[in-house]
Amino acid sequence: MDRALIEAQRQEMERLHHESILLHMSRAGKLLLRGQPFVCVADDEPYYMDVYRMIRMNARLRGKWSQECERRFRSAIETWIGQVPVRMSDTRVRG
C-alpha cells in the first residue's frame, strides 16, 4: 500500500478520534448528541460577563463552582475588561 495513502488514513483517523472526544466529553457535544438546544456566548459579546456571572452564581449555589472555575472566571474578567467598553457594574467581582 502507498505510504502517502497510509499516512493520510492515519491522519484522518486521528482527526475523527479528536472530534469524537470533543463531541462526547464537552458540554456542548453532549447537548448536541441529545439534540438539546443550548446557547453559546462568545467572549466578545457585550453580554458575555452578564451570562458568565449568572452561570457562576447558579453553580456556586449548587456547590459546583471550584477554585479552578473561580480562577478562570477572574482571568476572563481581566481579559474581557481589556477588550470591551465596560460599565462600572461590570468591574465588580461579586462574592
Backbone as XML, in Angstrom:
<?xml version="1.0"?>
<chain id="A" units="angstrom">
  <residue number="1" name="MET">
    <atom name="N" x="0.849" y="-1.183" z="0.000"/>
    <atom name="CA" x="0.000" y="0.000" z="0.000"/>
    <atom name="C" x="0.894" y="1.246" z="0.000"/>
  </residue>
  <residue number="2" name="ASP">
    <atom name="N" x="0.458" y="2.287" z="-0.656"/>
    <atom name="CA" x="1.213" y="3.534" z="-0.776"/>
    <atom name="C" x="1.382" y="4.197" z="0.592"/>
  </residue>
  <residue number="3" name="ARG">
    <atom name="N" x="2.611" y="4.608" z="0.926"/>
    <atom name="CA" x="2.899" y="5.251" z="2.217"/>
    <atom name="C" x="2.091" y="6.528" z="2.412"/>
  </residue>
  <residue number="4" name="ALA">
    <atom name="N" x="1.938" y="7.299" z="1.358"/>
    <atom name="CA" x="1.176" y="8.552" z="1.452"/>
    <atom name="C" x="-0.284" y="8.269" z="1.787"/>
  </residue>
  <residue number="5" name="LEU">
    <atom name="N" x="-0.835" y="7.226" z="1.202"/>
    <atom name="CA" x="-2.221" y="6.850" z="1.481"/>
    <atom name="C" x="-2.375" y="6.381" z="2.927"/>
  </residue>
  <residue number="6" name="ILE">
    <atom name="N" x="-1.433" y="5.592" z="3.388"/>
    <atom name="CA" x="-1.453" y="5.115" z="4.777"/>
    <atom name="C" x="-1.381" y="6.298" z="5.732"/>
  </residue>
  <residue number="7" name="GLU">
    <atom name="N" x="-0.496" y="7.249" z="5.456"/>
    <atom name="CA" x="-0.358" y="8.432" z="6.312"/>
    <atom name="C" x="-1.634" y="9.277" z="6.282"/>
  </residue>
  <residue number="8" name="ALA">
    <atom name="N" x="-2.231" y="9.435" z="5.120"/>
    <atom name="CA" x="-3.483" y="10.199" z="5.006"/>
    <atom name="C" x="-4.597" y="9.529" z="5.814"/>
  </residue>
  <residue number="9" name="GLN">
    <atom name="N" x="-4.658" y="8.209" z="5.752"/>
    <atom name="CA" x="-5.675" y="7.475" z="6.522"/>
    <atom name="C" x="-5.413" y="7.596" z="8.017"/>
  </residue>
  <residue number="10" name="ARG">
    <atom name="N" x="-4.151" y="7.536" z="8.414"/>
    <atom name="CA" x="-3.815" y="7.694" z="9.829"/>
    <atom name="C" x="-4.224" y="9.067" z="10.331"/>
  </residue>
  <residue number="11" name="GLN">
    <atom name="N" x="-3.922" y="10.106" z="9.546"/>
    <atom name="CA" x="-4.283" y="11.462" z="9.940"/>
    <atom name="C" x="-5.800" y="11.631" z="10.034"/>
  </residue>
  <residue number="12" name="GLU">
    <atom name="N" x="-6.516" y="11.031" z="9.109"/>
    <atom name="CA" x="-7.985" y="11.112" z="9.145"/>
    <atom name="C" x="-8.536" y="10.401" z="10.377"/>
  </residue>
  <residue number="13" name="MET">
    <atom name="N" x="-7.988" y="9.257" z="10.718"/>
    <atom name="CA" x="-8.421" y="8.527" z="11.917"/>
    <atom name="C" x="-8.132" y="9.350" z="13.175"/>
  </residue>
  <residue number="14" name="GLU">
    <atom name="N" x="-6.988" y="10.001" z="13.214"/>
    <atom name="CA" x="-6.638" y="10.844" z="14.359"/>
    <atom name="C" x="-7.597" y="12.027" z="14.475"/>
  </residue>
  <residue number="15" name="ARG">
    <atom name="N" x="-7.923" y="12.649" z="13.338"/>
    <atom name="CA" x="-8.862" y="13.775" z="13.336"/>
    <atom name="C" x="-10.232" y="13.322" z="13.847"/>
  </residue>
  <residue number="16" name="LEU">
    <atom name="N" x="-10.699" y="12.191" z="13.363"/>
    <atom name="CA" x="-12.001" y="11.672" z="13.798"/>
    <atom name="C" x="-11.986" y="11.324" z="15.280"/>
  </residue>
  <residue number="17" name="HIS">
    <atom name="N" x="-10.869" y="10.793" z="15.753"/>
    <atom name="CA" x="-10.738" y="10.465" z="17.174"/>
    <atom name="C" x="-10.862" y="11.728" z="18.025"/>
  </residue>
  <residue number="18" name="HIS">
    <atom name="N" x="-10.159" y="12.799" z="17.637"/>
    <atom name="CA" x="-10.220" y="14.058" z="18.387"/>
    <atom name="C" x="-11.625" y="14.655" z="18.347"/>
  </residue>
  <residue number="19" name="GLU">
    <atom name="N" x="-12.277" y="14.593" z="17.191"/>
    <atom name="CA" x="-13.645" y="15.095" z="17.085"/>
    <atom name="C" x="-14.576" y="14.291" z="17.988"/>
  </residue>
  <residue number="20" name="SER">
    <atom name="N" x="-14.384" y="12.993" z="18.035"/>
    <atom name="CA" x="-15.213" y="12.137" z="18.885"/>
    <atom name="C" x="-15.032" y="12.491" z="20.358"/>
  </residue>
  <residue number="21" name="ILE">
    <atom name="N" x="-13.793" y="12.732" z="20.757"/>
    <atom name="CA" x="-13.526" y="13.124" z="22.143"/>
    <atom name="C" x="-14.230" y="14.433" z="22.448"/>
  </residue>
  <residue number="22" name="LEU">
    <atom name="N" x="-14.105" y="15.420" z="21.564"/>
    <atom name="CA" x="-14.763" y="16.711" z="21.782"/>
    <atom name="C" x="-16.275" y="16.546" z="21.870"/>
  </residue>
  <residue number="23" name="LEU">
    <atom name="N" x="-16.817" y="15.742" z="20.999"/>
    <atom name="CA" x="-18.265" y="15.556" z="20.964"/>
    <atom name="C" x="-18.778" y="14.868" z="22.225"/>
  </residue>
  <residue number="24" name="HIS">
    <atom name="N" x="-18.061" y="13.880" z="22.708"/>
    <atom name="CA" x="-18.531" y="13.103" z="23.849"/>
    <atom name="C" x="-18.106" y="13.664" z="25.202"/>
  </residue>
  <residue number="25" name="MET">
    <atom name="N" x="-17.057" y="14.465" z="25.231"/>
    <atom name="CA" x="-16.533" y="14.937" z="26.513"/>
    <atom name="C" x="-16.918" y="16.378" z="26.832"/>
  </residue>
  <residue number="26" name="SER">
    <atom name="N" x="-17.199" y="17.191" z="25.826"/>
    <atom name="CA" x="-17.527" y="18.589" z="26.101"/>
    <atom name="C" x="-19.013" y="18.729" z="26.413"/>
  </residue>
  <residue number="27" name="ARG">
    <atom name="N" x="-19.345" y="19.749" z="27.158"/>
    <atom name="CA" x="-20.747" y="20.019" z="27.498"/>
    <atom name="C" x="-21.561" y="20.257" z="26.230"/>
  </residue>
  <residue number="28" name="ALA">
    <atom name="N" x="-21.026" y="21.072" z="25.315"/>
    <atom name="CA" x="-21.733" y="21.357" z="24.066"/>
    <atom name="C" x="-21.926" y="20.080" z="23.248"/>
  </residue>
  <residue number="29" name="GLY">
    <atom name="N" x="-20.900" y="19.251" z="23.200"/>
    <atom name="CA" x="-21.004" y="17.990" z="22.461"/>
    <atom name="C" x="-22.083" y="17.086" z="23.015"/>
  </residue>
  <residue number="30" name="LYS">
    <atom name="N" x="-22.160" y="16.989" z="24.330"/>
    <atom name="CA" x="-23.187" y="16.149" z="24.961"/>
    <atom name="C" x="-24.581" y="16.681" z="24.646"/>
  </residue>
  <residue number="31" name="LEU">
    <atom name="N" x="-24.736" y="18.001" z="24.669"/>
    <atom name="CA" x="-26.033" y="18.594" z="24.340"/>
    <atom name="C" x="-26.389" y="18.352" z="22.872"/>
  </residue>
  <residue number="32" name="LEU">
    <atom name="N" x="-25.396" y="18.452" z="21.983"/>
    <atom name="CA" x="-25.629" y="18.169" z="20.568"/>
    <atom name="C" x="-26.075" y="16.730" z="20.359"/>
  </residue>
  <residue number="33" name="LEU">
    <atom name="N" x="-25.408" y="15.800" z="21.019"/>
    <atom name="CA" x="-25.759" y="14.386" z="20.870"/>
    <atom name="C" x="-27.183" y="14.096" z="21.326"/>
  </residue>
  <residue number="34" name="ARG">
    <atom name="N" x="-27.645" y="14.821" z="22.353"/>
    <atom name="CA" x="-29.013" y="14.628" z="22.855"/>
    <atom name="C" x="-30.039" y="15.422" z="22.061"/>
  </residue>
  <residue number="35" name="GLY">
    <atom name="N" x="-29.569" y="16.268" z="21.158"/>
    <atom name="CA" x="-30.482" y="17.108" z="20.399"/>
    <atom name="C" x="-31.088" y="18.211" z="21.242"/>
  </residue>
  <residue number="36" name="GLN">
    <atom name="N" x="-30.423" y="18.554" z="22.313"/>
    <atom name="CA" x="-30.922" y="19.562" z="23.247"/>
    <atom name="C" x="-30.423" y="20.944" z="22.848"/>
  </residue>
  <residue number="37" name="PRO">
    <atom name="N" x="-31.328" y="21.922" z="22.727"/>
    <atom name="CA" x="-30.886" y="23.281" z="22.375"/>
    <atom name="C" x="-30.001" y="23.876" z="23.463"/>
  </residue>
  <residue number="38" name="PHE">
    <atom name="N" x="-29.078" y="24.720" z="23.066"/>
    <atom name="CA" x="-28.230" y="25.423" z="24.022"/>
    <atom name="C" x="-27.793" y="26.744" z="23.418"/>
  </residue>
  <residue number="39" name="VAL">
    <atom name="N" x="-27.296" y="27.607" z="24.261"/>
    <atom name="CA" x="-26.840" y="28.927" z="23.838"/>
    <atom name="C" x="-25.330" y="28.980" z="23.971"/>
  </residue>
  <residue number="40" name="CYS">
    <atom name="N" x="-24.698" y="29.556" z="22.988"/>
    <atom name="CA" x="-23.253" y="29.745" z="23.008"/>
    <atom name="C" x="-22.989" y="31.245" z="23.000"/>
  </residue>
  <residue number="41" name="VAL">
    <atom name="N" x="-22.201" y="31.714" z="23.955"/>
    <atom name="CA" x="-21.902" y="33.146" z="24.054"/>
    <atom name="C" x="-20.391" y="33.332" z="23.949"/>
  </residue>
  <residue number="42" name="ALA">
    <atom name="N" x="-19.968" y="34.052" z="22.928"/>
    <atom name="CA" x="-18.545" y="34.316" z="22.731"/>
    <atom name="C" x="-18.094" y="35.443" z="23.657"/>
  </residue>
  <residue number="43" name="ASP">
    <atom name="N" x="-16.812" y="35.433" z="23.989"/>
    <atom name="CA" x="-16.303" y="36.438" z="24.925"/>
    <atom name="C" x="-16.228" y="37.841" z="24.348"/>
  </residue>
  <residue number="44" name="ASP">
    <atom name="N" x="-16.538" y="38.000" z="23.071"/>
    <atom name="CA" x="-16.572" y="39.352" z="22.514"/>
    <atom name="C" x="-17.988" y="39.934" z="22.437"/>
  </residue>
  <residue number="45" name="GLU">
    <atom name="N" x="-18.956" y="39.201" z="22.966"/>
    <atom name="CA" x="-20.336" y="39.701" z="23.020"/>
    <atom name="C" x="-20.478" y="40.658" z="24.197"/>
  </residue>
  <residue number="46" name="PRO">
    <atom name="N" x="-21.257" y="41.728" z="24.045"/>
    <atom name="CA" x="-21.382" y="42.718" z="25.130"/>
    <atom name="C" x="-22.021" y="42.164" z="26.402"/>
  </residue>
  <residue number="47" name="TYR">
    <atom name="N" x="-22.768" y="41.076" z="26.303"/>
    <atom name="CA" x="-23.447" y="40.482" z="27.458"/>
    <atom name="C" x="-22.700" y="39.272" z="28.014"/>
  </residue>
  <residue number="48" name="TYR">
    <atom name="N" x="-21.495" y="39.026" z="27.526"/>
    <atom name="CA" x="-20.706" y="37.864" z="27.947"/>
    <atom name="C" x="-20.542" y="37.780" z="29.465"/>
  </residue>
  <residue number="49" name="MET">
    <atom name="N" x="-20.100" y="38.872" z="30.101"/>
    <atom name="CA" x="-19.859" y="38.828" z="31.542"/>
    <atom name="C" x="-21.161" y="38.679" z="32.316"/>
  </residue>
  <residue number="50" name="ASP">
    <atom name="N" x="-22.255" y="39.241" z="31.806"/>
    <atom name="CA" x="-23.546" y="39.058" z="32.477"/>
    <atom name="C" x="-23.920" y="37.574" z="32.501"/>
  </residue>
  <residue number="51" name="VAL">
    <atom name="N" x="-23.753" y="36.904" z="31.367"/>
    <atom name="CA" x="-24.071" y="35.475" z="31.277"/>
    <atom name="C" x="-23.122" y="34.672" z="32.160"/>
  </residue>
  <residue number="52" name="TYR">
    <atom name="N" x="-21.831" y="34.999" z="32.110"/>
    <atom name="CA" x="-20.830" y="34.285" z="32.906"/>
    <atom name="C" x="-21.136" y="34.439" z="34.399"/>
  </residue>
  <residue number="53" name="ARG">
    <atom name="N" x="-21.534" y="35.644" z="34.814"/>
    <atom name="CA" x="-21.878" y="35.871" z="36.229"/>
    <atom name="C" x="-23.092" y="35.041" z="36.650"/>
  </residue>
  <residue number="54" name="MET">
    <atom name="N" x="-24.081" y="34.940" z="35.754"/>
    <atom name="CA" x="-25.264" y="34.127" z="36.077"/>
    <atom name="C" x="-24.885" y="32.659" z="36.223"/>
  </residue>
  <residue number="55" name="ILE">
    <atom name="N" x="-24.037" y="32.174" z="35.339"/>
    <atom name="CA" x="-23.566" y="30.785" z="35.431"/>
    <atom name="C" x="-22.818" y="30.585" z="36.746"/>
  </residue>
  <residue number="56" name="ARG">
    <atom name="N" x="-21.948" y="31.530" z="37.066"/>
    <atom name="CA" x="-21.154" y="31.458" z="38.300"/>
    <atom name="C" x="-22.064" y="31.416" z="39.529"/>
  </residue>
  <residue number="57" name="MET">
    <atom name="N" x="-23.031" y="32.330" z="39.572"/>
    <atom name="CA" x="-23.936" y="32.402" z="40.725"/>
    <atom name="C" x="-24.711" y="31.087" z="40.878"/>
  </residue>
  <residue number="58" name="ASN">
    <atom name="N" x="-25.233" y="30.570" z="39.782"/>
    <atom name="CA" x="-26.003" y="29.335" z="39.837"/>
    <atom name="C" x="-25.132" y="28.162" z="40.269"/>
  </residue>
  <residue number="59" name="ALA">
    <atom name="N" x="-23.929" y="28.060" z="39.714"/>
    <atom name="CA" x="-23.032" y="26.956" z="40.063"/>
    <atom name="C" x="-22.602" y="27.039" z="41.526"/>
  </residue>
  <residue number="60" name="ARG">
    <atom name="N" x="-22.370" y="28.245" z="42.014"/>
    <atom name="CA" x="-21.983" y="28.396" z="43.422"/>
    <atom name="C" x="-23.121" y="27.974" z="44.347"/>
  </residue>
  <residue number="61" name="LEU">
    <atom name="N" x="-24.347" y="28.334" z="43.997"/>
    <atom name="CA" x="-25.498" y="27.944" z="44.812"/>
    <atom name="C" x="-25.662" y="26.428" z="44.867"/>
  </residue>
  <residue number="62" name="ARG">
    <atom name="N" x="-25.305" y="25.745" z="43.787"/>
    <atom name="CA" x="-25.406" y="24.280" z="43.741"/>
    <atom name="C" x="-24.152" y="23.583" z="44.252"/>
  </residue>
  <residue number="63" name="GLY">
    <atom name="N" x="-23.125" y="24.373" z="44.635"/>
    <atom name="CA" x="-21.879" y="23.785" z="45.121"/>
    <atom name="C" x="-21.033" y="23.180" z="44.021"/>
  </residue>
  <residue number="64" name="LYS">
    <atom name="N" x="-21.206" y="23.648" z="42.788"/>
    <atom name="CA" x="-20.487" y="23.094" z="41.635"/>
    <atom name="C" x="-19.389" y="24.022" z="41.127"/>
  </residue>
  <residue number="65" name="TRP">
    <atom name="N" x="-19.073" y="25.086" z="41.878"/>
    <atom name="CA" x="-18.086" y="26.083" z="41.438"/>
    <atom name="C" x="-16.778" y="25.824" z="42.181"/>
  </residue>
  <residue number="66" name="SER">
    <atom name="N" x="-15.755" y="25.393" z="41.460"/>
    <atom name="CA" x="-14.471" y="25.046" z="42.073"/>
    <atom name="C" x="-13.534" y="26.242" z="42.105"/>
  </residue>
  <residue number="67" name="GLN">
    <atom name="N" x="-12.413" y="26.064" z="42.770"/>
    <atom name="CA" x="-11.386" y="27.108" z="42.766"/>
    <atom name="C" x="-10.856" y="27.337" z="41.350"/>
  </residue>
  <residue number="68" name="GLU">
    <atom name="N" x="-10.773" y="26.268" z="40.566"/>
    <atom name="CA" x="-10.336" y="26.407" z="39.174"/>
    <atom name="C" x="-11.367" y="27.201" z="38.372"/>
  </residue>
  <residue number="69" name="CYS">
    <atom name="N" x="-12.642" y="26.979" z="38.614"/>
    <atom name="CA" x="-13.690" y="27.766" z="37.949"/>
    <atom name="C" x="-13.528" y="29.240" z="38.291"/>
  </residue>
  <residue number="70" name="GLU">
    <atom name="N" x="-13.260" y="29.523" z="39.564"/>
    <atom name="CA" x="-13.097" y="30.905" z="40.000"/>
    <atom name="C" x="-11.864" y="31.541" z="39.367"/>
  </residue>
  <residue number="71" name="ARG">
    <atom name="N" x="-10.788" y="30.781" z="39.263"/>
    <atom name="CA" x="-9.572" y="31.298" z="38.631"/>
    <atom name="C" x="-9.849" y="31.659" z="37.175"/>
  </residue>
  <residue number="72" name="ARG">
    <atom name="N" x="-10.542" y="30.773" z="36.457"/>
    <atom name="CA" x="-10.871" y="31.042" z="35.059"/>
    <atom name="C" x="-11.801" y="32.249" z="34.933"/>
  </residue>
  <residue number="73" name="PHE">
    <atom name="N" x="-12.754" y="32.356" z="35.856"/>
    <atom name="CA" x="-13.688" y="33.482" z="35.845"/>
    <atom name="C" x="-12.939" y="34.801" z="36.008"/>
  </residue>
  <residue number="74" name="ARG">
    <atom name="N" x="-12.069" y="34.855" z="36.991"/>
    <atom name="CA" x="-11.315" y="36.095" z="37.231"/>
    <atom name="C" x="-10.383" y="36.419" z="36.070"/>
  </residue>
  <residue number="75" name="SER">
    <atom name="N" x="-9.807" y="35.415" z="35.460"/>
    <atom name="CA" x="-8.968" y="35.622" z="34.284"/>
    <atom name="C" x="-9.810" y="36.164" z="33.124"/>
  </residue>
  <residue number="76" name="ALA">
    <atom name="N" x="-11.021" y="35.620" z="32.972"/>
    <atom name="CA" x="-11.920" y="36.099" z="31.917"/>
    <atom name="C" x="-12.278" y="37.559" z="32.130"/>
  </residue>
  <residue number="77" name="ILE">
    <atom name="N" x="-12.509" y="37.936" z="33.389"/>
    <atom name="CA" x="-12.824" y="39.338" z="33.697"/>
    <atom name="C" x="-11.674" y="40.225" z="33.254"/>
  </residue>
  <residue number="78" name="GLU">
    <atom name="N" x="-10.461" y="39.857" z="33.599"/>
    <atom name="CA" x="-9.291" y="40.673" z="33.235"/>
    <atom name="C" x="-9.167" y="40.796" z="31.718"/>
  </residue>
  <residue number="79" name="THR">
    <atom name="N" x="-9.365" y="39.708" z="31.017"/>
    <atom name="CA" x="-9.278" y="39.719" z="29.563"/>
    <atom name="C" x="-10.410" y="40.539" z="28.962"/>
  </residue>
  <residue number="80" name="TRP">
    <atom name="N" x="-11.619" y="40.315" z="29.454"/>
    <atom name="CA" x="-12.799" y="40.967" z="28.908"/>
    <atom name="C" x="-12.750" y="42.474" z="29.115"/>
  </residue>
  <residue number="81" name="ILE">
    <atom name="N" x="-12.327" y="42.897" z="30.278"/>
    <atom name="CA" x="-12.272" y="44.323" z="30.563"/>
    <atom name="C" x="-11.321" y="45.016" z="29.590"/>
  </residue>
  <residue number="82" name="GLY">
    <atom name="N" x="-10.276" y="44.341" z="29.172"/>
    <atom name="CA" x="-9.344" y="44.929" z="28.225"/>
    <atom name="C" x="-9.861" y="44.981" z="26.798"/>
  </residue>
  <residue number="83" name="GLN">
    <atom name="N" x="-10.957" y="44.270" z="26.491"/>
    <atom name="CA" x="-11.433" y="44.176" z="25.115"/>
    <atom name="C" x="-12.721" y="44.936" z="24.837"/>
  </residue>
  <residue number="84" name="VAL">
    <atom name="N" x="-13.544" y="45.137" z="25.841"/>
    <atom name="CA" x="-14.905" y="45.634" z="25.635"/>
    <atom name="C" x="-15.120" y="46.903" z="26.439"/>
  </residue>
  <residue number="85" name="PRO">
    <atom name="N" x="-15.831" y="47.881" z="25.891"/>
    <atom name="CA" x="-16.190" y="49.036" z="26.722"/>
    <atom name="C" x="-16.941" y="48.553" z="27.958"/>
  </residue>
  <residue number="86" name="VAL">
    <atom name="N" x="-16.530" y="49.020" z="29.109"/>
    <atom name="CA" x="-17.023" y="48.471" z="30.373"/>
    <atom name="C" x="-17.880" y="49.479" z="31.119"/>
  </residue>
  <residue number="87" name="ARG">
    <atom name="N" x="-19.032" y="48.997" z="31.624"/>
    <atom name="CA" x="-19.821" y="49.791" z="32.562"/>
    <atom name="C" x="-19.212" y="49.571" z="33.935"/>
  </residue>
  <residue number="88" name="MET">
    <atom name="N" x="-19.364" y="50.499" z="34.829"/>
    <atom name="CA" x="-18.794" y="50.362" z="36.179"/>
    <atom name="C" x="-19.282" y="49.086" z="36.851"/>
  </residue>
  <residue number="89" name="SER">
    <atom name="N" x="-20.535" y="48.689" z="36.609"/>
    <atom name="CA" x="-21.057" y="47.481" z="37.254"/>
    <atom name="C" x="-20.356" y="46.224" z="36.759"/>
  </residue>
  <residue number="90" name="ASP">
    <atom name="N" x="-19.731" y="46.276" z="35.573"/>
    <atom name="CA" x="-19.045" y="45.112" z="35.020"/>
    <atom name="C" x="-17.733" y="44.818" z="35.718"/>
  </residue>
  <residue number="91" name="THR">
    <atom name="N" x="-17.175" y="45.773" z="36.434"/>
    <atom name="CA" x="-15.848" y="45.600" z="37.008"/>
    <atom name="C" x="-15.875" y="44.956" z="38.383"/>
  </residue>
  <residue number="92" name="ARG">
    <atom name="N" x="-17.038" y="44.854" z="38.993"/>
    <atom name="CA" x="-17.132" y="44.275" z="40.331"/>
    <atom name="C" x="-17.140" y="42.751" z="40.250"/>
  </residue>
  <residue number="93" name="VAL">
    <atom name="N" x="-16.366" y="42.132" z="41.087"/>
    <atom name="CA" x="-16.414" y="40.683" z="41.251"/>
    <atom name="C" x="-17.226" y="40.432" z="42.496"/>
  </residue>
  <residue number="94" name="ARG">
    <atom name="N" x="-18.389" y="39.859" z="42.281"/>
    <atom name="CA" x="-19.289" y="39.642" z="43.419"/>
    <atom name="C" x="-19.037" y="38.273" z="44.036"/>
  </residue>
  <residue number="95" name="GLY">
    <atom name="N" x="-19.090" y="38.242" z="45.377"/>
    <atom name="CA" x="-18.883" y="37.062" z="46.186"/>
    <atom name="C" x="-19.325" y="35.826" z="45.590"/>
  </residue>
</chain>
